[in-house]
Structures are given as C-alpha cells and as structure tokens.
Amino acid sequence: MRTSSAHVLLTGATGTIGAALARHLADRGARVSLVARTPDALRALADATGGRAFAADLCDPGRLRGLVEEVEAHEGPVDILVNNAGVETSARLPELSADQLRTTLDLNLTAPLELCRQVLPGMLARGRGHLVNISSLAGVATFPGLAAYGASKAGLTHGTSGLRADLRGTPVGTLAVEIGPVASGMMERINRHGPSAASFRRVLRARLLTLLDPDDVARAVVGAIEQGRPHLRLPRRAAPLAAVTGAPRAIARVALSGIPTSSHQRTGSGA
C-alpha cells in the first residue's frame, strides 16, 4: 500500500523505533497521527514530522476505547495502523508483580488487537487499509527473563496471522514484523537482567543475531508496507529459523482457507 498521502496512525511514536518510523513515514509523504504517553516528547515529534499528537495511555481501557474515533474525528479516516507501542519485562516470572504482568499483556497484545478491531470496519467500508503489528523474534524463541514479553509477542504474531486469514479476499492487508534486538533503551533495560544479558551476548557473539539499527528497521517496515509484504523478519539471518515456527500457520491457512504460499513466504519472509 502506498504511504504517500496516506493517513497513518502510529502508536509508541516516541520510542526509538517509533520516532524513526514517524520520520520515515513523513518523508514518504504520509500524514502521521502519533500516539504515546509522553505529551512533551510527542508534541516535539509532531512538530518535527508535521503530524498530530494524541497523548494516550493504551493500558487505560477508557482511553483506548475511543482512540480511533478521536483520531479520525480530527484527521480523517485511518489508512494504515502501525501498532508499535510495547513494553519489555526482563525478570523471572515470580519476580514480576501482577501489575507488571498485566501491563505487558495489555500493551503488547490487547491494545494492538483492540485498535485493529476499531479501525477495521471503516477500512472495509472504504475498500482500503493496512494493519501493521510490530512483534518480536522473542515470540519465536525467547530467552531467560522474557517469558511474559515473549508470550505477548507470540500472541501478537499469531493474532496477525489470524487477521490475515479473516481478511482474505478484502482490500485490507496485514504486515507482521518480527525483529530481533535493536539498539535502544529497551535493549539496555533488558540487559540489566543478568540471565537475559548473558543469552544475548552469546547469540550476538555467535552471529546468530545482530544488533539492529532502528533507522534500518523503520526503513524496512515502510518498504514492506509499500510492497504489500505479509511478513518481515529482521535480521535476515534469523528469518529461515523463524520461518520454521511460522510453517504451521502457513499450512493451516492453505488447508483451511486456501490462501496460497506467497513468494515472500517461500523465501522465509512470510508465515
């Protein structure tokens, strides 16, 4: 789907990846509605990208419930939804509080699916739209300390696959983005948990993963939207292994709904 002149609703806009996405989308000519919890940083980013700021805590059910309606009332119909907001939890599960566990699941899984639910009726009625969910390779194979985070991201990837099956034959597309470690504040916080840090050091040393540049990630995501790709996995060296876990979803789509395996899927980019 073309991003030029499209209205994009982007959550988690002030995060490392979110800010890079906002800049790349604006550079491509998109109109960006930016959502984050931090009003000052959000306004500064909106000024820099020509977008509009909507301060919101996506873990607040009342604020989440009417968010798409509010955005569309001010900026018009949403053409592309990019669910980028997320939070890491890096600790053994018994060390998490009930509130921390709930926040992880609410922000990483419930909020993206709820926003998809809100935008879909309008997209289907207008005959255009794209849903983009930023997930993680932690949903494929997670490390010590990331049980809650990995579970939430696995759910988001799986939910996106289900949405793709639901939307077969409609003009609304989906993109599931599974990314490895990114040079960011989130990665710095994860590395404060010793077992998590040790695991990442081992895989980076073995070059099974690489530390991704957020600008490269944002550029690849925007490119995948414009190319209509159903799936993007970064770093590319991890894509073949990650595709193995996605194979049952791809097989199920073919068996249950007749969605053929695309060329991207054959190269390890779709599931």
C-alpha positions as CSV (number, residue, x, y, z in Angstrom):
1,M,0.0,0.0,0.0
2,R,1.3,3.5,-0.9
3,T,2.3,5.6,2.1
4,S,2.3,8.8,0.2
5,S,-0.7,10.9,1.2
6,A,-1.9,8.0,3.5
7,H,-3.1,8.8,7.0
8,V,-1.1,6.7,9.3
9,L,-1.9,6.1,13.0
10,L,1.3,5.2,14.8
11,T,1.5,4.1,18.4
12,G,4.6,4.1,20.6
13,A,5.7,7.1,18.5
14,T,8.2,8.5,20.9
15,G,10.2,5.2,21.3
16,T,13.4,4.5,19.5
17,I,11.7,2.6,16.6
18,G,8.5,4.7,16.8
19,A,10.4,8.0,16.2
20,A,12.3,6.5,13.3
21,L,9.1,5.2,11.8
22,A,7.4,8.6,12.2
23,R,10.3,10.3,10.3
24,H,10.4,7.8,7.5
25,L,6.7,7.9,7.0
26,A,6.6,11.7,7.0
27,D,9.5,11.7,4.5
28,R,7.4,9.4,2.2
29,G,4.6,11.9,2.3
30,A,2.3,10.2,4.8
31,R,0.2,12.2,7.3
32,V,1.0,10.8,10.7
33,S,-1.2,10.7,13.8
34,L,1.2,10.0,16.7
35,V,0.3,8.2,19.9
36,A,2.4,7.9,23.1
37,R,2.1,8.6,26.8
38,T,4.7,11.4,27.0
39,P,3.0,14.7,25.9
40,D,6.1,16.9,25.6
41,A,8.1,14.5,23.6
42,L,5.1,13.7,21.5
43,R,4.4,17.3,20.6
44,A,8.1,17.8,19.7
45,L,7.9,14.8,17.3
46,A,4.7,16.0,15.8
47,D,6.2,19.4,15.1
48,A,9.3,17.7,13.5
49,T,7.2,15.5,11.3
50,G,4.2,17.7,10.6
51,G,2.0,15.2,12.4
52,R,-0.6,15.5,15.1
53,A,-0.1,14.3,18.7
54,F,-2.6,12.2,20.6
55,A,-1.3,11.6,24.1
56,A,-2.8,8.3,25.4
57,D,-2.0,5.5,27.8
58,L,-3.0,2.4,25.9
59,C,-3.3,0.4,29.1
60,D,-6.2,2.6,30.1
61,P,-9.3,0.8,28.8
62,G,-11.3,4.0,28.7
63,R,-8.7,6.0,26.8
64,L,-8.1,3.1,24.4
65,R,-11.8,2.5,23.7
66,G,-12.4,5.7,21.8
67,L,-9.0,6.4,20.4
68,V,-9.6,5.6,16.7
69,E,-12.8,7.6,16.8
70,E,-11.0,10.6,18.3
71,V,-8.1,10.4,15.8
72,E,-10.5,10.1,12.8
73,A,-12.6,13.0,14.0
74,H,-9.6,15.3,13.9
75,E,-7.6,13.8,11.0
76,G,-9.9,11.8,8.9
77,P,-10.1,8.0,8.1
78,V,-7.0,5.9,9.1
79,D,-5.5,4.2,6.1
80,I,-2.6,2.5,7.9
81,L,-2.5,1.4,11.5
82,V,1.0,0.8,12.9
83,N,0.9,-0.9,16.3
84,N,4.4,-0.2,17.5
85,A,3.8,0.5,21.2
86,G,5.3,-2.1,23.5
87,V,7.0,-2.7,26.8
88,E,9.6,-5.2,27.9
89,T,9.7,-7.2,31.1
90,S,13.0,-8.7,31.9
91,A,12.8,-10.8,35.0
92,R,11.8,-14.3,36.1
93,L,8.0,-14.6,36.2
94,P,7.8,-14.9,40.0
95,E,9.7,-11.6,40.3
96,L,7.1,-9.7,38.3
97,S,4.2,-8.0,40.1
98,A,0.7,-8.7,39.0
99,D,0.5,-5.2,37.6
100,Q,3.7,-5.6,35.6
101,L,2.4,-8.8,34.0
102,R,-0.9,-7.2,33.2
103,T,0.7,-4.1,31.7
104,T,2.9,-6.3,29.5
105,L,0.0,-8.3,28.1
106,D,-2.3,-5.2,27.8
107,L,0.2,-3.0,25.9
108,N,1.8,-5.7,23.8
109,L,-1.2,-7.8,22.9
110,T,-4.6,-6.4,23.9
111,A,-4.1,-2.8,22.7
112,P,-2.9,-3.7,19.2
113,L,-5.8,-6.2,18.6
114,E,-8.3,-3.7,20.0
115,L,-7.0,-0.9,17.7
116,C,-7.3,-3.4,14.8
117,R,-10.8,-4.1,15.9
118,Q,-11.6,-0.4,15.9
119,V,-10.2,0.6,12.5
120,L,-11.3,-2.5,10.5
121,P,-15.0,-1.6,10.0
122,G,-14.0,1.7,8.4
123,M,-11.3,0.2,6.3
124,L,-13.5,-2.5,5.0
125,A,-16.3,0.0,4.2
126,R,-13.9,2.3,2.4
127,G,-12.2,-0.5,0.5
128,R,-8.7,0.2,1.6
129,G,-6.4,-0.2,4.6
130,H,-3.3,-1.8,6.1
131,L,-2.7,-3.3,9.6
132,V,0.9,-3.4,10.8
133,N,1.9,-5.1,14.0
134,I,5.4,-4.8,15.3
135,S,6.2,-8.1,17.0
136,S,9.5,-9.7,18.0
137,L,11.6,-12.8,17.4
138,A,11.1,-13.3,21.2
139,G,7.7,-14.6,20.1
140,V,9.6,-17.3,18.1
141,A,12.2,-18.4,20.7
142,T,12.5,-16.4,23.9
143,F,15.4,-16.0,26.3
144,P,15.6,-16.3,30.1
145,G,13.7,-13.4,31.8
146,L,11.5,-12.8,28.8
147,A,8.6,-15.3,29.4
148,A,5.9,-12.6,29.7
149,Y,7.3,-10.5,26.9
150,G,7.8,-13.5,24.6
151,A,4.3,-14.8,25.3
152,S,2.8,-11.4,24.4
153,K,4.7,-11.1,21.2
154,A,3.9,-14.7,20.2
155,G,0.3,-13.8,20.7
156,L,0.6,-10.7,18.5
157,T,2.2,-12.6,15.7
158,H,-0.4,-15.4,15.9
159,G,-3.2,-12.8,16.1
160,T,-1.9,-11.1,13.0
161,S,-1.8,-14.4,11.1
162,G,-5.5,-15.0,12.1
163,L,-6.4,-11.5,10.9
164,R,-4.8,-12.2,7.6
165,A,-6.9,-15.3,7.2
166,D,-10.0,-13.3,8.2
167,L,-9.3,-10.6,5.7
168,R,-8.7,-12.9,2.7
169,G,-10.4,-11.5,-0.3
170,T,-10.8,-8.0,1.1
171,P,-8.7,-4.9,0.2
172,V,-7.3,-4.7,3.7
173,G,-3.7,-6.0,4.1
174,T,-1.7,-7.1,7.1
175,L,2.0,-7.0,7.9
176,A,3.6,-8.9,10.8
177,V,7.0,-7.6,11.7
178,E,9.3,-9.9,13.8
179,I,12.5,-8.2,14.9
180,G,15.5,-9.2,16.9
181,P,17.4,-6.9,19.3
182,V,17.5,-3.2,18.4
183,A,20.0,-0.6,19.7
184,S,17.5,1.1,22.0
185,G,16.7,2.0,25.6
186,M,14.5,-1.1,25.7
187,M,17.5,-3.3,25.0
188,E,19.6,-1.5,27.6
189,R,16.8,-2.3,30.2
190,I,16.7,-5.9,29.2
191,N,20.4,-6.2,29.6
192,R,20.1,-5.2,33.3
193,H,18.8,-8.7,33.9
194,G,21.8,-10.9,34.1
195,P,20.5,-14.1,32.5
196,S,18.9,-12.2,29.6
197,A,22.1,-10.2,29.0
198,A,24.2,-13.4,29.0
199,S,21.9,-15.0,26.5
200,F,22.0,-12.0,24.1
201,R,25.8,-11.9,24.4
202,R,26.1,-15.5,23.4
203,V,23.9,-15.2,20.3
204,L,25.4,-11.9,19.2
205,R,28.9,-13.4,19.6
206,A,27.9,-16.4,17.6
207,R,26.4,-14.0,15.0
208,L,23.1,-15.8,15.1
209,L,21.6,-12.3,15.6
210,T,22.9,-8.8,15.1
211,L,22.0,-5.6,16.9
212,L,19.7,-3.8,14.6
213,D,19.8,-0.1,13.8
214,P,16.4,1.4,14.5
215,D,16.6,3.6,11.3
216,D,17.2,0.5,9.2
217,V,14.3,-1.2,10.9
218,A,12.0,1.7,10.2
219,R,13.1,1.9,6.5
220,A,12.5,-1.8,6.1
221,V,9.0,-1.6,7.7
222,V,7.9,1.3,5.4
223,G,9.3,-0.6,2.4
224,A,7.4,-3.8,3.4
225,I,4.1,-1.8,3.7
226,E,4.6,-0.3,0.2
227,Q,5.5,-3.7,-1.3
228,G,2.4,-5.3,0.3
229,R,4.5,-7.9,2.1
230,P,2.7,-10.0,4.7
231,H,5.7,-10.6,6.8
232,L,9.0,-9.0,7.7
233,R,11.7,-10.7,9.8
234,L,14.9,-8.9,10.8
235,P,17.8,-9.6,10.9
236,R,17.6,-11.6,7.7
237,R,20.0,-14.3,9.0
238,A,17.3,-15.3,11.6
239,A,14.5,-15.5,9.0
240,P,14.9,-19.1,8.0
241,L,14.8,-20.4,11.5
242,A,11.9,-18.1,12.4
243,A,10.0,-19.3,9.3
244,V,10.1,-22.9,10.6
245,T,7.9,-21.8,13.6
246,G,5.6,-20.0,11.2
247,A,5.2,-23.0,8.9
248,P,2.2,-24.5,10.8
249,R,0.3,-21.1,10.4
250,A,1.1,-21.1,6.7
251,I,0.0,-24.7,6.3
252,A,-3.2,-24.0,8.2
253,R,-4.1,-21.1,6.0
254,V,-3.7,-23.2,2.9
255,A,-5.6,-26.1,4.3
256,L,-8.4,-24.1,5.9
257,S,-8.8,-21.0,3.8
258,G,-7.0,-21.8,0.6
259,I,-4.5,-18.8,0.9
260,P,-1.6,-19.8,-1.2
261,T,2.0,-19.5,-0.1
262,S,3.4,-16.3,-1.5
263,S,6.8,-15.8,-3.0
264,H,7.8,-13.9,0.2
265,Q,6.8,-17.0,2.3
266,R,9.0,-19.2,0.1
267,T,12.0,-17.0,0.9
268,G,11.3,-17.1,4.6
269,S,9.6,-13.8,4.9
270,G,6.0,-14.8,5.4
271,A,4.0,-17.0,7.7
